[in-house]
């Protein structure tokens, strides 16, 4: 297999061409729904990226002055508008960086990454930080809150790095999420997943983890065409055994071929069979 031919498949589906590039909010929603999940600003992760799709090219350079970049500006606006309408999910969930999840895949991601039993169970089991627990205490009691209110309620107003790590942690575990941005003065508003996405959480409970992993992995390979399973497990924070199980099923169904080499790329890949 030649890397260039596989990248052309990605160019089409990731919309890294001028002809297919995202031109506004409507086409951004169509793009996210097609790919299932994508990074917001960070290209080069092996998953679709909205900023790339808006620019219509592979890994566009980050300019010195971000405010003058058309693709970054549109991505910034879309991360506010589409999630506010509950049309997509947005948070630091793709490789620990900001990303989008389509509504039809959100239940699968929640089944794979949201631990049952809630935040108190995670905290008791040593899987949630003290700051994260205190922030969730406040959100659960008071409802949607601005960042400073959460800093004060948790007692971490003067411990910014620990607070920031906790907010990233809560997003990664699908416990809390940003729901608004206020600009005068600039601040975020946060809420709990249980309050913001109760329907998606309900859907997640109807899935087994194997079903959820299969759903996510199938969409990925149909869109991306190829990937390294270990890297996918890490970027999507999905248990490697679940990724392996989903890949085995996709191989039995003759959707992908595993343990393949690609000329010009190190490692062993799983590849969409129709591309071989």
Rosetta blueprint (number, residue, H / E / L):
1 X L
2 X E
3 X H
4 X H
5 X H
6 X H
7 X H
8 X H
9 X H
10 X H
11 X H
12 X H
13 X H
14 X L
15 X L
16 X L
17 X L
18 X L
19 X L
20 X L
21 X L
22 X L
23 X L
24 X L
25 X H
26 X H
27 X H
28 X H
29 X H
30 X H
31 X H
32 X H
33 X H
34 X H
35 X H
36 X L
37 X E
38 X E
39 X E
40 X L
41 X L
42 X L
43 X L
44 X L
45 X L
46 X L
47 X L
48 X L
49 X E
50 X H
51 X H
52 X H
53 X H
54 X H
55 X H
56 X L
57 X L
58 X L
59 X L
60 X L
61 X L
62 X L
63 X L
64 X L
65 X L
66 X H
67 X H
68 X H
69 X L
70 X H
71 X H
72 X H
73 X H
74 X H
75 X H
76 X H
77 X H
78 X H
79 X H
80 X H
81 X H
82 X H
83 X H
84 X H
85 X L
86 X L
87 X L
88 X E
89 X E
90 X E
91 X E
92 X E
93 X E
94 X E
95 X L
96 X L
97 X E
98 X E
99 X E
100 X E
101 X E
102 X E
103 X H
104 X H
105 X H
106 X H
107 X H
108 X H
109 X H
110 X H
111 X H
112 X H
113 X H
114 X L
115 X L
116 X L
117 X L
118 X H
119 X H
120 X H
121 X H
122 X H
123 X H
124 X H
125 X L
126 X L
127 X L
128 X L
129 X L
130 X H
131 X H
132 X H
133 X H
134 X H
135 X H
136 X H
137 X H
138 X H
139 X H
140 X H
141 X H
142 X H
143 X L
144 X L
145 X E
146 X E
147 X H
148 X H
149 X H
150 X H
151 X H
152 X H
153 X H
154 X H
155 X L
156 X L
157 X L
158 X L
159 X L
160 X H
161 X H
162 X H
163 X H
164 X H
165 X H
166 X H
167 X H
168 X H
169 X H
170 X H
171 X H
172 X H
173 X L
174 X L
175 X L
176 X E
177 X E
178 X E
179 X E
180 X E
181 X E
182 X E
183 X E
184 X L
185 X L
186 X E
187 X E
188 X E
189 X E
190 X E
191 X E
192 X E
193 X H
194 X H
195 X H
196 X H
197 X L
198 X H
199 X H
200 X H
201 X H
202 X H
203 X H
204 X H
205 X H
206 X L
207 X L
208 X L
209 X H
210 X H
211 X H
212 X H
213 X H
214 X H
215 X H
216 X H
217 X H
218 X H
219 X H
220 X H
221 X H
222 X H
223 X H
224 X H
225 X L
226 X E
227 X E
228 X L
229 X H
230 X H
231 X H
232 X H
233 X H
234 X H
235 X H
236 X H
237 X L
238 X L
239 X L
240 X H
241 X H
242 X H
243 X H
244 X H
245 X H
246 X H
247 X H
248 X H
249 X H
250 X H
251 X H
252 X H
253 X L
254 X L
255 X L
256 X E
257 X E
258 X E
259 X E
260 X E
261 X E
262 X E
263 X E
264 X L
265 X E
266 X E
267 X E
268 X E
269 X E
270 X E
271 X E
272 X E
273 X H
274 X H
275 X H
276 X L
